Amino acid sequence: MSSCLNRACRQRMAQYSNGSSSVHQGESSGLSHSVSVPPLIISYNDRIRPLLDAVDKLRHLMIMREGIQLPTIVVVGDQSSGKSSVLESLAGISIPRGQGICTRVPLIMRLQNNPDSEPELVLEYNGKMIHTEESFIAEDISTATEEIAGSGKGISKTPLTLIVKKNGVPDLTMVDLPGITRVPVKDQPEDIYDQIKDIIMEHIKPEESIILNVLSATVDFPTCESIRMSQSVDKTGMRTLAVVTKSDKAPEGLHEKVTADDVNIGLGYVCVRNRIDNETYEEARVAEAKLFSTHPLLSKIDKSVVGIPVLAQKLVQIQAGSIARCMPEVVKQINEKLATNIAELNKMPKKLSTVAEAMTTFMQIIGQAKESLRKILLRGEYDEFPDDEKMHSTARMVEMINQFSNELHKCIGTDNTANFLIEEIKVLEESRGIGLPNFLPRAAFLSILQRKVNLISNLPVEFVMKVWDYIQVIVLAVLMQHSEHYPQLQQPIRRAGKSVVEGMKDRSMSWITEVVEMEKLTDYTCDSAYTTEWNKLMTQQQTFLNQVLRNDYRPATVFLEGFGNIEVGNLWEHPDVLQQAFDLKMRMTAYWKIVLRRMVDSTALYLQYGLQNLVNKEIEKETIGELMSPSGGGIERMLEESPSLSVKREKLKKSIKLLKESKEIVGSIVDSVSVSYIGE
């Protein structure tokens, strides 16, 4: 594409050079008024025009609001740098200019070469389309600006579009922004600089923007605020083109300034002469060509970087390359955004109009919530919450059960090695009665059992409370997720979720309290592991007694398998009950393992049973009951769509409509035009 453009541009520039020569010859013979000046640059109507029209249409649709940036030439410059004069020269029409801020709103200038003899000028703003004429255009722009930004000297981000269809103008679209000023004047807000900077940065920050930085030859370039702003977003300068105005006002050193490029302008410079007073545009171009050809200082500047025609050529080339480069990505973004918005709209709930529809939708919500709870609480599937470990409930439940088991076994007061046999001896001595001496009193066993159960009795209750508090978090998260599109339902559904879990927790706490009381009531197990463990421990009894009761040596500690090294202290002082105390200790040790294991296992099973009931029965019954209660508001509440949901639905519909229109705009030209550019 660029080669095609370069060929055409060179041809036109050659024509321009020939035209300029004839002008000079005419001047020398006094016939300059009769010389016809050629157009600024050839129009690429068959090539760039379709793409440029597509971009303009997309900009008119305000596709940028969808986060899709368009290739744009953005005109920036300090106040009174000559921006408006440059745009006038390119468009061949008069626009507001002078001292102070002339451009108070973003002015989108759409220039289109039109072979018809009569120019066509149109202003578009605030939904209006105003046809105007060259003699009134400056006045009409001022009127439109006042309507948009007010009658004072304030500015606005709302754009004003000027369409210029005229013979000889280059095919360009540019956005002219307010000139940069630091000091507010009368009727300007105190933060005028910040307002202007925000507008400029919003337009030049996107990578798709080409920055046309207008600099006055009368100032030192590095001090220009517009240079600082453009450098902040385009450090390499590869998307910045500088146009130097008022070359005739400060010719000294201009050649050196544009050659040295102290401010890093990647796309180069173009020096121009502003139109003066009542000059016609043809007269201004003749004077410009003569200035850069004959002036002793300015004539040294290379002719490839001087004049409005050269500026027009460069802008058309840069714009064409930028559009062809960016258009495939724009099309891709439009398609992706459209697909995303359609999918999001389809996910939104249907707007309900009848009670039957509301009831069907409500039952679907409950059914989907129940299925999610089955996956999360019962089956251990967490595909709906892959990154939220809190919602991986079966894994968290196992962790809590294991922790519960560890706490039971480590509970203070249940250590089998501390004060070995002291408690057993004391209980046996207090349980003596009239009877045969070699029978182990059952009351002694129950006394020790009850004390041990009392020591751990709070742990099962706390564990059950902790589990159901966790389950409540899971249940409410799932219920809220499935009812998120119906905010009017969430309050009764939340109450139902809390109520059903609280009910399950209360029942579980009653059950676990009974389990604890049952363990204190009596000793029983049919588990043969008890007998096996007791027999195994009792094989060490005789060895233990022999070591403790020996006459020649009183050991301080004795090793027992399953206990380790234990302190025996003064156990030798109780020879009459030592054998029974050892037996009682081993029975309790074997049985206590059964008690703790039974408590953990039965609690885990009961909780699992409770979860089954919660998911399969209780949650649906409680939710329906809550919704139908006087405080629930009834199923009719679902017919009232929330304002936020309604706004979101309408926003998505508008976005989809805009994106579909955008897709149609680009779809008809991308394959036929941009592909052919790339191939050339």
C-alpha distance (Angstrom), angle and dihedral (degrees) to the residues before:
residue distance angle dihedral
M1 . . .
S2 3.80 . .
S3 3.83 91.0 .
C4 3.80 90.2 53.1
L5 3.78 91.3 49.1
N6 3.77 92.9 46.5
R7 3.81 92.0 52.3
A8 3.80 92.1 50.5
C9 3.79 92.7 44.4
R10 3.79 92.5 50.2
Q11 3.78 89.9 51.0
R12 3.78 91.7 51.7
M13 3.78 92.7 44.6
A14 3.78 88.6 52.6
Q15 3.79 88.3 51.7
Y16 3.79 89.1 48.5
S17 3.80 91.5 51.1
N18 3.78 90.9 50.7
G19 3.80 89.6 47.2
S20 3.78 90.6 50.0
S21 3.78 90.5 52.2
S22 3.74 92.1 52.9
V23 3.78 88.6 49.6
H24 3.78 92.7 54.7
Q25 3.78 90.9 47.2
G26 3.76 88.6 50.5
E27 3.76 91.1 50.2
S28 3.78 91.7 53.8
S29 3.81 90.3 53.3
G30 3.81 93.1 42.7
L31 3.82 94.7 -110.8
S32 3.76 100.1 111.9
H33 3.81 92.4 121.5
S34 3.81 91.4 63.9
V35 3.78 98.0 48.9
S36 3.83 115.9 107.8
V37 3.80 113.1 -135.7
P38 3.85 114.1 -145.0
P39 3.81 122.6 -123.6
L40 3.79 117.9 -81.8
I41 3.80 94.2 -109.8
I42 3.77 138.8 -15.4
S43 3.79 113.9 -86.6
Y44 3.78 114.7 -118.2
N45 3.76 92.6 -151.0
D46 3.78 95.3 148.8
R47 3.78 93.3 45.0
I48 3.77 118.9 25.6
R49 3.80 97.6 18.0
P50 3.83 97.0 76.9
L51 3.79 91.5 48.9
L52 3.78 92.7 44.5
D53 3.80 90.9 48.0
A54 3.79 89.3 51.1
V55 3.80 91.7 51.4
D56 3.81 90.9 47.0
K57 3.80 91.1 50.8
L58 3.79 90.6 49.4
R59 3.78 90.0 49.6
H60 3.80 90.0 49.0
L61 3.80 88.6 53.4
M62 3.82 86.8 52.1
I63 3.78 92.1 -125.5
M64 3.82 87.4 167.8
R65 3.81 87.9 77.1
E66 3.81 86.1 69.0
G67 3.81 89.9 59.4
I68 3.82 92.9 -102.4
Q69 3.80 112.0 130.9
L70 3.81 121.2 -149.5
P71 3.81 128.2 -149.6
T72 3.79 103.5 -98.3
I73 3.80 138.6 172.5
V74 3.80 105.1 -135.6
V75 3.81 117.6 -163.0
V76 3.81 114.5 -149.6
G77 3.76 134.1 166.6
D78 3.76 145.0 140.5
Q79 3.79 117.4 -81.7
S80 3.83 111.9 -74.9
S81 3.80 92.2 10.0
G82 3.80 89.5 129.8
K83 3.80 100.4 -100.8
S84 3.78 94.8 140.4
S85 3.81 91.5 47.8
V86 3.80 91.3 54.0
L87 3.78 91.8 50.1
E88 3.80 90.4 47.2
S89 3.78 90.3 54.2
L90 3.79 92.1 49.9
A91 3.79 94.1 46.0
G92 3.78 97.8 36.2
I93 3.81 92.2 -134.0
S94 3.79 136.6 101.2
I95 3.80 119.2 -104.5
P96 3.82 128.9 176.4
R97 3.80 111.6 -70.6
G98 3.77 139.6 150.9
Q99 3.78 137.0 89.9
G100 3.80 120.3 -11.4
I101 3.79 126.9 12.5
C102 3.81 108.1 -22.0
T103 3.80 96.1 168.1
R104 3.81 108.2 56.9
V105 3.81 98.3 162.4
P106 3.81 132.4 36.2
L107 3.82 103.5 -83.2
I108 3.80 112.3 -153.4
M109 3.81 106.6 -157.6
R110 3.78 115.1 -163.2
L111 3.80 109.4 -169.8
Q112 3.78 119.2 -169.9
N113 3.77 128.0 176.1
N114 3.79 108.3 -121.6
P115 3.82 119.3 -174.1
D116 3.81 91.0 -158.0
S117 3.76 113.7 108.6
E118 3.79 94.0 -128.3
P119 3.83 116.7 70.0
E120 3.81 118.5 -132.3
L121 3.82 118.4 -145.7
V122 3.80 124.3 -179.0
L123 3.82 132.2 177.2
E124 3.80 119.3 -154.2
Y125 3.81 122.9 -169.3
N126 3.79 139.4 133.6
G127 3.80 90.2 8.9
K128 3.80 92.2 -54.4
M129 3.80 129.4 121.5
I130 3.82 113.5 -157.5
H131 3.81 121.0 -173.8
T132 3.78 112.7 -150.5
E133 3.79 143.0 167.9
E134 3.79 133.9 -119.0
S135 3.78 93.1 -106.4
F136 3.82 91.9 54.5
I137 3.80 101.8 34.0
A138 3.82 96.8 98.5
E139 3.79 91.1 49.2
D140 3.81 92.9 46.1
I141 3.81 91.8 49.6
S142 3.81 89.6 52.1
T143 3.81 90.6 49.3
A144 3.81 92.2 49.3
T145 3.80 90.7 46.8
E146 3.79 91.3 53.4
E147 3.79 90.4 50.5
I148 3.80 90.7 51.7
A149 3.82 102.7 36.6
G150 3.80 102.7 20.4
S151 3.76 132.7 -107.1
G152 3.80 96.6 -74.6
K153 3.78 127.3 70.9
G154 3.79 97.9 -83.7
I155 3.78 123.7 121.6
S156 3.81 136.0 -131.4
K157 3.80 137.1 -157.0
T158 3.81 91.4 -138.7
P159 3.82 107.4 108.6
L160 3.78 129.4 -128.7
T161 3.81 117.0 -152.1
L162 3.80 122.6 -148.4
I163 3.81 116.5 -168.8
V164 3.80 114.6 -161.9
K165 3.81 118.2 -172.8
K166 3.75 106.6 179.3
N167 3.76 139.2 142.9
G168 3.78 113.4 -95.9
V169 3.81 100.7 13.5
P170 3.81 118.8 125.9
D171 3.80 118.9 -107.3
L172 3.80 98.3 -106.8
T173 3.77 141.5 138.7
M174 3.80 116.7 -157.7
V175 3.79 136.1 170.1
D176 3.80 112.8 -139.4
L177 3.82 112.7 -158.0
P178 3.81 130.8 -162.2
G179 3.78 114.8 -79.5
I180 3.80 115.5 -103.3
T181 3.81 116.2 -104.3
R182 3.78 127.6 170.2
V183 3.81 101.0 -169.0
P184 3.81 117.4 61.7
V185 3.77 116.7 -137.1
K186 3.79 130.4 -157.9
D187 3.81 113.8 -45.1
Q188 3.82 92.0 13.0
P189 3.81 121.9 115.7
E190 3.80 117.4 -108.9
D191 3.79 91.3 -117.5
I192 3.81 94.7 50.9
Y193 3.82 91.4 126.9
D194 3.80 92.7 53.6
Q195 3.81 91.5 47.0
I196 3.80 92.3 51.4
K197 3.79 92.0 44.7
D198 3.81 91.4 52.1
I199 3.81 91.6 52.5
I200 3.80 92.7 47.0
M201 3.81 94.8 46.6
E202 3.79 91.0 48.2
H203 3.80 89.6 57.2
I204 3.82 102.0 38.7
K205 3.80 99.6 40.2
P206 3.84 97.5 76.5
E207 3.80 112.3 91.1
E208 3.79 88.7 -130.8
S209 3.82 92.4 65.4
I210 3.80 121.8 99.6
I211 3.82 110.2 -151.6
L212 3.80 116.7 -140.8
N213 3.80 101.2 -165.5
V214 3.81 112.3 -162.9
L215 3.83 112.1 -152.6
S216 3.78 128.7 -178.0
A217 3.80 115.2 -129.2
T218 3.81 87.1 -139.9
V219 3.83 93.9 70.0
D220 3.78 137.1 62.6
F221 3.82 105.2 -100.2
P222 3.85 97.8 -140.7
T223 3.81 89.9 57.9
C224 3.81 94.1 56.5
E225 3.78 113.2 112.7
S226 3.81 90.9 -146.9
I227 3.81 89.4 59.5
R228 3.79 91.2 52.5
M229 3.79 91.6 50.4
S230 3.79 95.0 47.7
Q231 3.81 91.7 46.1
S232 3.81 90.1 53.2
V233 3.82 90.6 63.3
D234 3.82 100.7 25.3
K235 3.77 105.8 39.6
T236 3.81 94.4 166.9
G237 3.80 92.4 46.7
M238 3.80 90.6 -133.9
R239 3.80 92.8 135.5
T240 3.81 98.1 38.1
L241 3.81 125.2 97.3
A242 3.80 119.1 -176.0
V243 3.81 124.7 -149.7
V244 3.79 114.9 -165.6
T245 3.79 113.4 -149.8
K246 3.82 131.4 -167.5
S247 3.79 91.5 35.4
D248 3.80 89.6 157.3
K249 3.82 90.6 56.1
A250 3.81 96.0 56.8
P251 3.80 110.9 18.4
E252 3.79 94.6 151.2
G253 3.79 110.8 104.9
L254 3.80 94.6 -5.5
H255 3.78 92.5 120.1
E256 3.79 90.2 54.2
K257 3.82 93.1 45.8
V258 3.80 95.0 55.1
T259 3.79 92.1 40.9
A260 3.81 96.0 49.5
D261 3.83 93.2 47.3
D262 3.79 95.2 -160.9
V263 3.80 91.4 174.5
N264 3.81 97.9 53.3
I265 3.81 104.1 -116.3
G266 3.81 103.6 -177.0
L267 3.81 98.2 -169.1
G268 3.77 93.6 46.2
Y269 3.80 137.7 -123.4
V270 3.79 135.1 -69.2
C271 3.82 118.7 -164.9
V272 3.79 117.2 -151.7
R273 3.80 140.9 174.8
N274 3.80 118.7 -125.8
R275 3.78 121.2 -126.1
I276 3.80 109.8 -101.8
D277 3.80 127.0 -140.4
N278 3.80 112.1 -54.3
E279 3.78 98.6 -7.7
T280 3.76 115.3 139.1
Y281 3.79 115.4 -124.6
E282 3.80 90.0 -109.8
E283 3.79 90.9 51.8
A284 3.80 90.8 47.2
R285 3.79 92.0 53.5
V286 3.79 91.7 48.3
A287 3.79 89.8 50.6
E288 3.81 90.8 47.1
A289 3.79 92.9 51.6
K290 3.81 90.7 48.2
L291 3.81 91.8 47.6
F292 3.80 95.1 55.4
S293 3.80 91.9 41.4
T294 3.79 100.1 48.8
H295 3.77 109.6 22.1
P296 3.84 109.2 108.4
L297 3.81 92.8 -132.3
L298 3.79 104.9 26.4
S299 3.80 93.6 47.5
K300 3.81 87.6 68.0
I301 3.80 90.4 67.3
D302 3.80 112.6 97.7
K303 3.80 110.8 -98.9
S304 3.81 90.0 -130.9
V305 3.81 89.9 72.0
V306 3.79 103.1 42.5
G307 3.78 134.6 81.9
I308 3.77 140.2 33.4
P309 3.84 91.8 -92.1
V310 3.81 90.0 57.6
L311 3.81 90.0 47.7
A312 3.80 90.1 51.0
Q313 3.80 90.7 48.8
K314 3.79 93.0 50.2
L315 3.78 93.5 46.5
V316 3.80 93.0 50.1
Q317 3.80 91.4 48.5
I318 3.80 93.2 46.9
Q319 3.78 92.5 45.0
A320 3.80 93.1 48.8
G321 3.78 92.9 50.1
S322 3.79 92.6 45.6
I323 3.80 93.7 50.0
A324 3.80 94.6 46.4
R325 3.80 90.0 47.2
C326 3.80 96.4 46.6
M327 3.80 101.3 36.2
P328 3.83 98.0 81.4
E329 3.80 89.8 52.6
V330 3.81 90.9 47.0
V331 3.81 89.8 52.7
K332 3.80 90.4 48.1
Q333 3.80 92.5 50.2
I334 3.80 91.8 48.0
N335 3.82 91.4 52.0
E336 3.80 93.6 45.4
K337 3.81 93.5 46.6
L338 3.81 90.9 46.8
A339 3.80 92.4 50.6
T340 3.81 91.3 47.0
N341 3.80 93.7 49.7
I342 3.81 93.6 46.1
A343 3.79 90.0 50.6
E344 3.80 91.2 48.3
L345 3.81 91.9 48.5
N346 3.80 90.5 49.3
K347 3.79 89.7 52.3
M348 3.76 91.4 55.0
P349 3.78 116.2 96.6
K350 3.74 120.7 -97.2
K351 3.78 113.4 -101.5
L352 3.81 103.8 -107.4
S353 3.79 122.0 -136.2
T354 3.84 105.8 168.6
V355 3.79 136.4 46.1
A356 3.80 89.4 -120.8
E357 3.81 90.7 56.8
A358 3.79 89.9 46.7
M359 3.82 92.9 51.0
T360 3.81 91.8 47.5
T361 3.80 91.1 49.8
F362 3.80 92.1 46.2
M363 3.80 92.2 52.6
Q364 3.80 89.1 48.1
I365 3.79 89.7 53.8
I366 3.80 91.5 50.5
G367 3.80 91.9 45.3
Q368 3.79 92.8 50.0
A369 3.80 91.6 45.9
K370 3.81 91.1 50.6
E371 3.80 91.3 50.4
S372 3.81 90.9 49.8
L373 3.81 90.2 50.0
R374 3.81 90.8 49.5
K375 3.79 89.8 53.2
I376 3.79 94.5 45.7
L377 3.82 103.0 35.9
L378 3.80 103.1 29.1
R379 3.80 111.0 22.5
G380 3.79 99.9 32.9
E381 3.81 95.0 -126.6
Y382 3.78 115.4 146.4
D383 3.81 105.0 173.4
E384 3.82 89.8 123.9
F385 3.83 91.0 58.4
P386 3.81 104.4 26.3
D387 3.81 95.9 157.6
D388 3.81 99.8 36.8
E389 3.81 105.2 85.1
K390 3.79 90.9 -175.2
M391 3.81 87.4 68.8
H392 3.82 93.4 53.4
S393 3.77 87.6 92.4
T394 3.81 104.2 170.1
A395 3.81 90.6 56.0
R396 3.80 91.4 46.7
M397 3.83 90.8 47.5
V398 3.81 91.5 53.8
E399 3.80 89.1 50.4
M400 3.81 91.1 51.5
I401 3.82 93.0 47.5
N402 3.80 91.9 49.6
Q403 3.78 89.9 49.2
F404 3.80 90.0 49.2
S405 3.80 90.9 52.1
N406 3.81 92.0 49.3
E407 3.79 91.9 49.8
L408 3.80 91.4 51.4
H409 3.79 92.7 51.9
K410 3.80 93.7 45.2
C411 3.78 96.7 44.9
I412 3.82 113.0 137.3
G413 3.83 110.5 -106.5
T414 3.80 96.3 31.8
D415 3.80 95.6 81.9
N416 3.83 108.6 127.2
T417 3.80 95.4 -157.1
A418 3.83 100.9 53.8
N419 3.85 114.9 96.4
F420 3.76 89.1 -6.6
L421 3.87 112.2 -140.7
I422 3.84 92.7 -12.7
E423 3.81 93.6 111.1
E424 3.80 91.9 43.1
I425 3.82 92.3 51.3
K426 3.80 92.1 48.8
V427 3.81 93.5 48.2
L428 3.83 91.8 47.3
E429 3.78 91.9 50.4
E430 3.83 90.4 50.4
S431 3.80 92.1 46.5
R432 3.80 96.8 54.5
G433 3.77 117.5 129.2
I434 3.77 141.5 162.8
G435 3.78 106.3 -68.0
L436 3.75 145.8 79.4
P437 3.80 111.8 -32.5
N438 3.82 99.2 -137.5
F439 3.85 97.7 64.2
L440 3.82 119.2 99.4
P441 3.84 108.8 -128.7
R442 3.86 110.2 -122.3
A443 3.79 89.6 -151.4
A444 3.79 89.4 64.6
F445 3.79 91.6 54.3
L446 3.83 92.8 48.0
S447 3.80 91.9 47.4
I448 3.80 92.4 56.4
L449 3.82 91.7 41.7
Q450 3.80 92.7 53.4
R451 3.79 92.3 49.2
K452 3.81 91.8 51.6
V453 3.82 92.8 46.8
N454 3.80 90.8 49.7
L455 3.79 90.0 54.3
I456 3.83 92.2 58.6
S457 3.82 99.2 31.0
N458 3.85 94.5 106.0
L459 3.82 94.6 51.7
P460 3.84 98.1 69.8
V461 3.81 91.8 46.7
E462 3.81 92.3 49.7
F463 3.79 90.4 46.6
V464 3.81 93.2 52.7
M465 3.81 91.1 48.7
K466 3.80 91.0 49.2
V467 3.81 92.7 50.3
W468 3.79 95.2 49.7
D469 3.80 92.1 45.8
Y470 3.79 87.0 55.5
I471 3.81 91.7 46.1
Q472 3.80 89.3 52.6
V473 3.81 90.3 57.4
I474 3.81 90.0 52.3
V475 3.80 94.6 46.1
L476 3.80 94.6 48.1
A477 3.82 92.6 46.6
V478 3.81 91.2 53.0
L479 3.80 94.5 44.0
M480 3.80 92.2 48.6
Q481 3.79 92.3 47.8
H482 3.80 93.6 52.9
S483 3.80 93.6 44.5
E484 3.82 96.7 41.7
H485 3.80 92.4 111.6
Y486 3.81 91.1 56.5
P487 3.83 106.1 53.0
Q488 3.80 90.1 170.9
L489 3.82 87.7 66.1
Q490 3.77 98.2 46.5
Q491 3.79 98.0 80.5
P492 3.85 95.9 54.9
I493 3.80 91.0 39.3
R494 3.81 90.4 51.3
R495 3.81 90.2 49.6
A496 3.80 89.9 49.7
G497 3.81 92.0 49.4
K498 3.79 92.5 50.0
S499 3.79 92.5 44.3
V500 3.79 95.9 50.9
V501 3.81 93.3 47.0
E502 3.80 92.2 46.4
G503 3.80 88.8 51.6
M504 3.80 91.4 50.7
K505 3.81 90.2 47.3
D506 3.80 92.5 51.6
R507 3.79 91.9 50.3
S508 3.79 91.5 47.1
M509 3.80 92.3 50.4
S510 3.80 90.7 50.7
W511 3.77 89.8 49.7
I512 3.81 95.7 47.9
T513 3.81 90.5 47.4
E514 3.81 88.9 55.3
V515 3.80 90.4 48.1
V516 3.79 90.2 54.8
E517 3.80 91.6 48.0
M518 3.82 91.2 48.8
E519 3.80 90.7 53.4
K520 3.79 89.4 54.2
L521 3.79 93.4 46.0
T522 3.77 100.1 64.6
D523 3.77 146.1 -15.3
Y524 3.77 117.6 -111.0
T525 3.79 142.0 144.4
C526 3.76 136.3 151.2
D527 3.76 90.2 -162.3
S528 3.80 108.9 120.8
A529 3.78 88.5 -151.6
Y530 3.80 87.1 80.7
T531 3.81 94.0 60.0
T532 3.79 92.3 41.1
E533 3.78 92.6 51.7
W534 3.82 93.4 44.7
N535 3.81 93.0 50.3
K536 3.77 90.7 48.3
L537 3.79 92.2 51.8
M538 3.82 93.0 44.7
T539 3.82 91.9 59.2
Q540 3.81 86.2 77.2
Q541 3.83 95.3 52.9
Q542 3.79 100.1 93.7
T543 3.78 93.7 44.5
F544 3.80 89.5 49.8
L545 3.81 93.1 49.9
N546 3.79 92.4 47.1
Q547 3.80 91.3 53.4
V548 3.79 95.9 45.6
L549 3.83 97.6 42.3
R550 3.79 99.9 40.9
N551 3.82 113.0 127.8
D552 3.80 101.1 -144.3
Y553 3.83 99.2 53.2
R554 3.81 136.5 23.1
P555 3.86 108.7 -154.6
A556 3.83 118.8 -152.1
T557 3.82 93.7 -147.9
V558 3.77 136.9 22.5
F559 3.81 127.9 -163.8
L560 3.79 117.8 -126.6
E561 3.79 123.3 -179.4
G562 3.81 108.9 -115.6
F563 3.81 91.8 23.4
G564 3.79 106.2 48.8
N565 3.82 121.1 -150.6
I566 3.80 110.6 -6.9
E567 3.79 130.6 -173.1
V568 3.78 111.0 -117.2
G569 3.83 96.2 -175.8
N570 3.81 111.2 169.0
L571 3.79 97.1 -14.5
W572 3.82 88.3 126.5
E573 3.81 87.2 72.5
H574 3.86 90.2 70.4
P575 3.80 103.6 54.7
D576 3.82 93.6 146.3
V577 3.84 95.3 61.4
L578 3.79 101.2 23.4
Q579 3.79 94.0 95.1
Q580 3.84 92.6 49.5
A581 3.83 91.0 44.1
F582 3.81 90.9 54.3
D583 3.82 91.0 48.5
L584 3.82 91.3 48.7
K585 3.79 91.0 48.8
M586 3.80 93.4 51.6
R587 3.81 92.6 46.5
M588 3.82 91.3 51.2
T589 3.82 92.0 45.3
A590 3.81 92.0 52.9
Y591 3.80 93.5 42.6
W592 3.82 95.0 45.3
K593 3.78 90.6 60.3
I594 3.81 87.8 55.1
V595 3.82 91.4 48.9
L596 3.81 94.9 51.6
R597 3.78 94.2 43.1
R598 3.81 90.8 47.7
M599 3.80 91.6 49.5
V600 3.83 93.4 50.6
D601 3.80 94.6 43.4
S602 3.79 96.4 45.8
T603 3.81 92.1 45.9
A604 3.80 91.8 51.1
L605 3.80 91.4 48.3
Y606 3.78 93.0 46.2
L607 3.80 91.6 51.0
Q608 3.78 90.8 49.4
Y609 3.79 89.5 50.5
G610 3.80 89.6 49.0
L611 3.80 91.1 51.5
Q612 3.81 90.5 51.8
N613 3.80 90.5 53.6
L614 3.78 92.1 43.9
V615 3.79 94.1 53.8
N616 3.78 100.8 35.9
K617 3.81 101.2 38.0
E618 3.75 120.8 0.6
I619 3.82 103.2 50.6
E620 3.80 95.4 55.2
K621 3.79 94.2 42.9
E622 3.80 93.3 47.9
T623 3.81 94.4 45.4
I624 3.80 94.4 50.1
G625 3.79 90.4 45.7
E626 3.79 92.2 50.6
L627 3.79 94.0 48.0
M628 3.80 92.5 49.1
S629 3.79 93.8 46.1
P630 3.83 119.6 101.8
S631 3.81 90.4 -104.2
G632 3.81 92.9 47.1
G633 3.79 95.9 67.9
G634 3.79 96.8 -135.7
I635 3.77 132.5 -103.1
E636 3.82 89.6 -66.5
R637 3.80 89.1 78.2
M638 3.78 88.6 75.1
L639 3.81 89.4 67.1
E640 3.80 89.0 66.2
E641 3.80 105.4 83.4
S642 3.79 112.9 -152.8
P643 3.82 116.9 -112.0
S644 3.80 92.5 -122.3
L645 3.80 91.8 53.2
S646 3.78 92.0 46.4
V647 3.81 91.2 50.3
K648 3.80 91.2 48.6
R649 3.81 92.0 49.3
E650 3.81 92.5 50.8
K651 3.80 91.7 44.8
L652 3.80 91.2 53.1
K653 3.79 91.9 47.1
K654 3.81 91.8 51.5
S655 3.80 90.9 46.0
I656 3.81 92.0 50.0
K657 3.81 91.0 48.1
L658 3.80 90.7 50.3
L659 3.80 93.0 46.3
K660 3.80 92.2 48.2
E661 3.79 90.0 52.0
S662 3.79 88.8 47.7
K663 3.79 90.9 49.9
E664 3.79 90.8 52.8
I665 3.80 90.9 49.4
V666 3.80 95.4 52.9
G667 3.80 96.6 32.7
S668 3.78 94.2 68.1
I669 3.80 96.2 53.0
V670 3.80 109.5 28.1
D671 3.80 97.8 77.5
S672 3.78 96.0 37.6
V673 3.79 99.4 41.7
S674 3.79 115.3 19.4
V675 3.78 93.9 44.2
S676 3.80 90.8 53.5
Y677 3.81 89.3 50.8
I678 3.74 92.0 54.2
G679 3.77 91.7 48.7
E680 3.79 94.1 55.6
